[in-house]
Amino acid sequence: MSINMKKSIYVFLFLSALSTVLFSFKHAAKITEGVVVFDIAFLDLTPEMKQAEAMLPKTLTMYFKGQNMRGEMPTAMGTTTTISNEKKKEFYVLMDMMGQKTAIKQTETDLKKQQQEQDVKDIKVTYSAETKTIAGYLCKKAVITFTMKSEKETVECFYTDELPIVGNKNSTPGFDQIKGFMMEYSINMSGVKMKMTARSVRAEKVDDSKFTLPEGYTVKTMEELKKMSGE
């Protein structure tokens, strides 16, 4: 396997984990279908991730309809797409890079197992009086603290109750306790700090085909992908 291919697989593994974090909310109650665009900023990258910085996404375009979601993150080498189909209880992460189309399929059981393996404890949400306007919505601040694999983690976020939502079961710890749509948050994942900020929210019709697995993808498990990368 070429070095470029191994590097793309490494980034895909990181993006797969990131995609799970990004799907931290269900649809806004006042908008039944539409699009939210987020800007992604990566901070204090590790040396290994610094080498692959050009391959990392800078934006996330999230489509939602009913309980279904799709997130598209373009990179220099292709696009990573996440599909969450609530009716079918399926979750896909798709990689279309360097002429290779690979799909990772996960079920609710797989996602719950991953959460258990993270060994999350002592979740606490502290609400602040601080507010700011993001993408035209008045947002309130909250700080989430928890312990993951004996390491203390802190997530700062801004949410709006102008778009009331229900916390997603696939979310970052503590997100399910916040009664609002996450418009901005910073997280530390695998030593990589990143900040997600909503740039725009718009209501529009979304075709059902966006929430199904496209043709042409080779479906693999996460374990198979890790073996390909030599982990």
C-alpha positions in Angstrom: 0.0 0.0 0.0 1.4 3.5 -0.9 2.3 6.1 1.7 -0.4 8.4 0.3 -3.0 5.7 0.6 -2.0 4.9 4.2 -2.1 8.6 5.0 -5.6 8.9 3.5 -6.8 5.9 5.6 -5.3 7.5 8.7 -7.2 10.7 8.1 -10.3 8.8 7.3 -10.2 7.0 10.6 -9.9 10.4 12.3 -12.7 11.8 10.2 -14.9 8.8 11.0 -14.5 9.6 14.7 -15.1 13.2 14.0 -18.3 12.5 12.0 -19.7 10.7 15.0 -19.1 13.7 17.1 -20.6 16.1 14.5 -23.9 14.3 14.5 -24.7 15.7 17.9 -28.2 17.0 17.2 -31.5 16.1 15.7 -33.5 18.4 13.5 -34.8 21.7 14.7 -38.5 21.6 15.6 -39.3 24.9 13.8 -37.5 23.7 10.6 -38.4 20.3 9.4 -35.8 20.1 6.6 -32.9 22.2 5.4 -29.2 22.9 5.5 -26.7 24.1 8.2 -23.2 25.1 7.1 -20.4 24.9 9.7 -16.9 26.3 9.6 -14.2 23.9 11.1 -11.1 25.2 12.7 -8.3 22.9 13.9 -6.1 24.2 16.7 -2.8 22.9 18.1 -2.5 20.0 15.8 -0.3 17.1 16.7 2.9 16.6 14.6 1.2 13.6 12.9 -2.0 15.5 12.1 0.0 18.6 11.1 1.6 16.6 8.2 -1.9 15.8 7.0 -3.4 19.3 7.7 -4.0 20.0 4.0 -6.2 16.9 3.9 -8.5 18.0 6.8 -11.9 19.5 6.2 -12.6 23.2 6.6 -16.4 23.1 6.4 -19.2 20.8 7.1 -22.5 21.0 5.2 -25.3 19.3 7.1 -28.6 18.3 5.5 -31.5 17.2 7.6 -35.0 16.0 7.0 -37.2 14.5 9.7 -34.9 12.3 11.8 -32.4 11.8 9.0 -29.1 13.6 8.5 -26.2 13.9 6.0 -22.9 15.7 6.6 -20.4 16.5 3.8 -16.8 17.4 4.6 -14.7 18.2 1.5 -11.0 17.8 1.7 -8.0 18.3 -0.6 -8.1 14.6 -1.6 -11.9 14.0 -1.7 -15.0 14.1 0.4 -16.0 12.4 3.6 -19.7 12.0 4.0 -21.7 10.9 7.0 -25.3 9.5 6.6 -27.6 8.8 9.5 -30.9 7.1 8.6 -33.1 6.9 11.6 -35.8 4.7 10.1 -33.3 2.1 9.0 -31.2 2.5 12.2 -28.1 2.8 10.0 -25.1 5.0 10.2 -22.6 5.3 7.3 -19.3 7.1 6.9 -18.3 7.4 3.2 -14.8 8.1 1.8 -14.5 9.1 -1.8 -10.7 9.7 -2.2 -8.0 9.0 -4.7 -10.4 7.0 -6.8 -11.4 4.8 -3.9 -15.0 4.7 -2.6 -15.2 3.1 0.8 -18.1 3.0 3.2 -18.1 2.1 6.9 -21.5 0.8 8.1 -22.4 1.0 11.8 -25.5 0.2 13.7 -26.9 1.6 17.0 -25.3 -1.4 18.8 -21.9 -0.5 17.3 -22.2 3.1 18.3 -23.3 2.2 21.9 -20.3 -0.2 22.1 -17.9 2.6 21.1 -19.4 4.9 23.7 -18.9 2.2 26.4 -15.3 1.7 25.4 -14.7 5.4 25.9 -15.4 4.9 29.6 -17.1 8.3 30.1 -17.8 9.4 33.7 -18.7 12.4 35.8 -20.6 14.4 33.2 -21.5 17.9 34.4 -23.1 20.8 32.5 -22.7 24.3 33.8 -24.8 27.1 32.2 -23.5 30.6 31.8 -25.2 34.0 31.4 -22.9 34.7 28.5 -24.6 35.0 25.1 -23.7 35.9 21.5 -25.3 35.9 18.1 -24.3 33.1 15.6 -25.7 32.9 12.1 -28.5 35.2 13.1 -29.5 33.3 16.2 -29.1 34.4 19.8 -27.1 31.7 21.6 -26.4 30.9 25.2 -23.2 29.4 26.6 -22.7 26.1 28.4 -19.6 24.3 29.6 -19.6 20.5 29.7 -17.0 18.6 31.7 -16.4 14.8 31.9 -13.8 12.2 32.4 -12.9 9.9 29.4 -10.5 7.1 30.0 -9.3 8.8 33.1 -8.6 12.0 31.3 -10.6 15.2 32.1 -12.2 16.8 29.1 -14.0 20.2 28.7 -16.4 21.2 25.9 -17.5 24.8 25.6 -20.5 25.4 23.5 -23.1 28.0 22.4 -26.7 26.8 21.7 -29.9 28.4 20.7 -33.4 27.7 22.0 -34.8 29.5 19.0 -34.3 26.1 17.2 -35.4 23.6 19.9 -34.0 20.1 19.5 -33.6 16.8 21.2 -30.1 15.6 22.1 -28.9 12.8 19.9 -27.9 9.4 21.3 -24.7 9.5 19.2 -23.6 12.8 20.6 -20.6 14.1 22.6 -21.1 13.4 26.3 -23.4 16.0 27.9 -24.9 17.2 24.6 -28.2 15.3 25.4 -28.6 17.5 28.5 -28.6 20.7 26.5 -32.1 21.8 25.3 -31.0 23.6 22.2 -29.3 23.5 18.8 -25.5 23.4 19.0 -24.3 26.4 17.0 -20.7 26.5 18.2 -18.5 24.2 20.2 -14.9 23.3 20.8 -13.7 19.8 21.6 -10.4 18.0 22.1 -10.4 14.6 20.3 -7.3 12.3 20.2 -5.2 15.3 21.1 -6.6 17.4 18.3 -8.5 20.6 19.3 -11.2 21.8 16.9 -13.9 24.4 16.8 -17.2 24.1 15.0 -19.1 27.3 14.2 -22.4 27.5 12.3 -22.1 30.0 9.4 -25.7 29.7 8.1 -29.0 28.0 8.6 -31.6 27.8 5.8 -34.8 25.9 5.3 -35.1 24.1 1.9 -36.4 20.8 0.5 -34.0 17.9 0.8 -34.3 14.8 -1.4 -34.7 11.4 0.4 -31.8 10.0 -1.7 -29.3 12.0 0.4 -30.0 9.6 3.3 -29.3 6.3 1.5 -26.0 4.5 0.6 -25.0 5.5 -2.9 -24.0 2.9 -5.5 -20.3 2.2 -6.1 -19.1 2.1 -2.5 -17.2 -0.9 -1.0 -18.7 -1.5 2.5 -16.2 -2.4 5.2 -16.1 -2.6 9.0 -14.0 -0.2 11.1 -11.9 -3.2 12.1 -11.1 -4.0 8.4 -10.2 -0.3 7.8 -7.8 -0.3 10.8 -6.1 -3.4 9.5 -5.6 -1.7 6.1 -3.9 1.2 7.8 -1.6 -1.1 9.8 -3.1 -0.3 13.2 
